[in-house]
Amino acid sequence: MDKDNDKAVATATASPAGYWTDMRTAAFFGLHPKTLKRMAARGDFPKPLHFGRAIRFCVADVMAWAEKQKAVA
């Protein structure tokens, strides 16, 4: 999982535009994809977008949420 997380971090810093899968988003934060879905359902994480059967998180929304979390902590 560390390799996936490293790739996700590199991608996020290089290009914050676009969409990530739930797996990629979860790897970035070191969480399970179901945890992200539960957090989003509670309003504690950006809501995912649904493209047909595919679930995607907007990278800009995720990064904005992460920055907001830093400010709170």
Protein Blocks (a to p, Z undefined) as FASTA:
>chain_A
ZZmmmmmmmmmmmmmgdcddfklmmmmnopafklmmmmmmnopaccdddehjbccddfkl
mmmmmmmmmmmZZ
